[in-house]
Structures are given as C-alpha cells and as structure tokens.
Amino acid sequence: MFLRFFAKCTLPPVNRFFIVPVHWNQRAGGSIFKGFKLKNAHARYTNAKPKGDIVRSLLLLFICLSGCSKNIDNAMTDKDLIEEFSGHEQSFKLLIDMITADASSLQKFEIGNDRVGEYRLYDEGWEKQYGNYVPLEVVLAEYSLTKARHQEYLKLLSNTNASVIERYNGSVSVVISTSGFLFGGCISLIRYDPKKLELTKPSWAQVYYQAKFNDNWGGETKCN
C-alpha cells in the first residue's frame, strides 16, 4: 500500500537506477536540486537488508504526505499566471527577443543563474564535461556572449521572478516558479511560440493549470 502511494508522489520510475543529488540550489519559488548523478542500484537493491526499512519507509511517507500537499496547494493557478505575465510583459518580451537573437543557430539554449547553454555552475567552476571546470569568460566566449549581455539576462530574470529561460526549436519557456523535488514537485512557466502556442496537460501531471494570453503566449503549471 505504501509503495503504491509513494509512486504517486515521486517522479516516473527509473528502473534499475536511482538519483543521487549532488548539489542543492535555491531557485525562484522554492528549492530544487542543481544536479543529479545516476548510479546502477541493482546490486544494492538485491542485497538490501531489511534492518531499518520500516523507519525509512515511515520517514519517506511523512515527507511525501507533507511535500505533496504543500507544493500542490501553493502551485500557481491560471489566475496567478495571468497576473505574473501582465505585471512583467515587457520584460518577458525583451527576454524572448534576446534569446532568439543569441541562439538563432542553436537547437537548444538556456541561461540562468547557474547555467549557460550546456554549462552548469558548481563550486569548482563552470562544467560541461565531467571534471573539466572553466571560468565564466570561457563559457561566454563559446556562445559569443559578452559579460554585459549575460548580466542583462540575469537582471531581467530577477525582475520577472524567473530562474531560467530556455529556447528549444524556436519555442521559448521561462521558469517563474519551482517547488519541491521528488515529492510533489511543481513548476510554472511562461511559454512563447512564434507560430502558435499549444498547451497540453502531460500524462504525469496530477495538477495542471494553463492560461492562454494570446495565440503566441501562455503560461502553465505542472505538478507531479
């Protein structure tokens, strides 16, 4: 019974792998993990001992009960999404113009306080390849960005209460709120599509809100 309930509060199963958080990061609207490592857990699973399992299960159940309800209850609704966009519309449009110009030749590009393109920021520096850390100047040079341009992105993201902007195949998403991690996590985004925006509830979402601002703009909240 516990396992059936626990499955509803976590991310989709990863079969023989488990996720180990390696960095903790504060993001807009909540706290989420900054990076993950996947490890083969098959040997641990098959050789696991029952000692302490009940205590761990009860602890996970408590976290799931409190995390699921709290995050979903505080999720941004369609009215919240409309209000957020209306209050920062010009800044959102400027962000879309900037990332469209800077990433026109890239299939995918994202930028935020802890990321630029394929690079992620860790305590040791910026990393794209495991264990190879470089300074910010190297990262910006790879994407033909100046320090001033990078700071402009960060300032606009801060002004709009956003943490990340991502462009993928021409469509743009701006993350304006995140809460939780594995247990009842929610994410809210402002979405833009230069052709016509289509918003669809994903199959894994237990709670979903959407708001269409016009043919090209909209917002959505997804909670697992």
C-alpha positions in Angstrom: 0.0 0.0 0.0 2.8 2.4 0.9 4.6 1.7 -2.3 1.5 2.4 -4.4 1.1 5.8 -2.6 4.8 6.6 -2.8 4.8 6.1 -6.5 2.2 8.8 -7.0 4.4 11.4 -5.2 7.7 10.7 -7.0 9.0 11.2 -10.5 8.4 8.4 -13.0 10.4 5.3 -12.1 13.9 4.9 -13.5 14.0 1.1 -13.3 17.5 0.0 -12.2 18.8 3.4 -11.5 18.4 5.8 -8.6 19.0 9.5 -8.4 21.6 11.0 -6.0 21.5 14.8 -5.5 25.0 16.3 -5.7 24.2 20.0 -5.4 21.5 21.9 -3.7 20.3 25.2 -5.2 17.8 27.9 -4.4 15.6 28.7 -7.4 12.7 31.0 -7.9 9.7 29.9 -5.9 11.5 27.1 -4.0 14.4 24.9 -3.7 15.4 22.2 -6.1 18.5 20.1 -6.8 21.1 21.6 -9.1 22.5 18.4 -10.5 22.0 14.7 -10.3 24.0 11.5 -10.7 22.6 8.3 -12.0 24.1 5.1 -10.5 23.3 1.5 -11.0 21.4 0.4 -7.9 20.7 -3.2 -8.9 23.3 -4.7 -6.6 22.2 -2.6 -3.7 18.6 -3.5 -4.3 19.1 -7.2 -4.5 21.4 -7.3 -1.5 19.5 -4.8 0.7 18.9 -5.8 4.3 15.5 -5.3 6.0 17.0 -3.6 9.0 15.7 0.0 9.3 13.4 -0.4 6.3 10.3 0.4 8.3 11.8 3.6 9.8 13.0 4.7 6.4 9.6 4.0 4.8 7.7 5.9 7.5 10.1 8.8 7.1 9.6 8.8 3.3 5.8 8.6 3.8 5.8 11.6 6.1 7.9 13.6 3.6 5.6 12.6 0.8 2.5 13.4 2.7 3.7 16.9 3.7 5.5 17.6 0.4 2.8 16.6 -2.0 0.0 18.6 -0.3 2.1 21.7 0.4 3.6 22.1 -3.0 0.3 21.4 -4.8 -1.7 23.7 -2.6 0.8 26.6 -3.3 1.0 25.9 -7.0 0.4 28.9 -9.3 -3.1 28.8 -10.8 -4.3 30.2 -14.1 -5.1 33.5 -12.4 -1.6 33.7 -10.9 0.0 33.0 -14.3 -2.1 35.8 -16.0 -1.2 38.2 -13.2 2.5 37.3 -13.4 2.6 37.9 -17.2 0.6 41.1 -17.1 3.0 42.5 -14.4 6.2 41.8 -16.4 5.0 41.5 -20.0 7.6 43.9 -21.5 10.5 42.2 -19.7 9.3 38.7 -20.9 9.2 40.0 -24.5 12.6 41.5 -24.2 14.0 38.2 -22.9 12.4 36.4 -25.8 13.9 38.9 -28.3 17.4 38.4 -26.7 17.5 34.7 -26.6 16.0 34.4 -30.1 18.8 36.6 -31.4 21.6 35.0 -29.4 20.6 31.4 -30.1 19.2 31.5 -33.6 21.7 28.9 -34.9 21.2 26.6 -31.9 18.6 23.9 -31.5 18.6 24.3 -27.7 19.9 27.1 -25.5 19.2 28.1 -21.9 20.5 30.6 -19.5 20.1 31.3 -15.8 22.0 32.0 -12.6 23.6 28.5 -12.7 23.6 27.7 -16.4 24.7 29.0 -19.8 24.0 26.7 -22.7 25.4 23.2 -21.9 27.4 24.5 -18.9 26.4 24.2 -15.3 27.8 26.2 -12.4 29.3 24.2 -9.5 31.5 25.2 -6.6 34.6 24.4 -8.6 33.5 26.4 -11.7 31.5 26.0 -14.9 31.3 22.5 -16.2 30.2 20.9 -19.5 32.4 17.8 -19.5 32.6 15.9 -16.2 35.5 17.2 -14.1 36.6 19.9 -16.6 35.9 23.2 -14.9 36.4 26.5 -16.7 35.8 30.2 -15.8 32.8 32.2 -16.9 34.8 34.0 -19.6 35.4 30.7 -21.4 31.7 29.9 -21.3 30.5 33.2 -22.6 33.1 33.2 -25.4 31.9 29.8 -26.6 28.4 31.3 -27.1 29.6 34.7 -28.3 28.1 36.5 -25.3 29.6 39.5 -23.6 29.6 39.9 -19.8 27.2 42.8 -20.2 24.8 40.7 -22.2 25.0 37.9 -19.6 24.2 40.4 -16.8 21.3 41.8 -18.8 19.8 38.3 -18.9 20.3 37.8 -15.1 18.8 41.2 -14.3 15.6 40.6 -16.4 15.2 37.1 -15.0 15.4 38.6 -11.5 13.0 41.4 -12.4 10.4 38.8 -13.6 10.9 36.4 -10.6 12.3 33.9 -13.1 15.2 31.5 -12.7 15.8 30.1 -16.2 14.9 30.9 -19.8 15.2 28.2 -22.5 14.8 28.2 -26.2 14.2 24.9 -28.0 13.4 24.6 -31.7 12.2 28.2 -31.8 9.9 27.9 -28.8 10.8 29.6 -25.5 10.0 28.8 -21.9 10.7 30.9 -18.9 10.7 29.2 -15.5 9.0 31.5 -13.0 8.4 29.1 -10.1 9.6 25.8 -8.8 8.9 23.9 -5.6 9.7 20.5 -4.2 12.0 18.0 -5.9 11.0 14.3 -5.9 7.9 14.6 -3.8 5.0 16.6 -5.3 7.2 19.0 -7.2 5.6 21.8 -9.2 6.9 24.0 -12.0 5.4 27.1 -13.5 6.4 28.6 -16.9 5.7 31.4 -19.2 5.6 29.9 -22.8 6.1 31.5 -26.2 5.9 30.0 -29.7 6.4 32.2 -32.8 3.9 30.2 -34.8 1.1 29.2 -32.5 1.3 28.1 -28.9 -0.3 24.8 -27.9 -0.6 23.9 -24.2 -1.4 20.3 -23.3 -1.5 18.6 -19.9 1.3 16.0 -19.6 0.2 12.5 -18.6 2.3 12.5 -15.4 0.8 15.8 -14.0 -1.5 15.3 -11.1 -2.4 19.0 -11.0 -2.3 21.2 -14.1 -3.2 24.9 -14.8 -2.9 26.7 -18.1 -3.6 30.2 -19.3 -3.6 31.5 -22.9 -2.7 35.2 -23.2 -2.9 35.2 -27.0 -2.0 33.0 -29.9 1.7 33.0 -29.2 1.9 33.5 -25.4 0.6 31.4 -22.5 1.5 30.0 -19.1 1.2 26.7 -17.4 1.8 25.0 -14.0 2.6 21.3 -13.8 2.7 19.3 -10.6 3.6 15.6 -10.3 
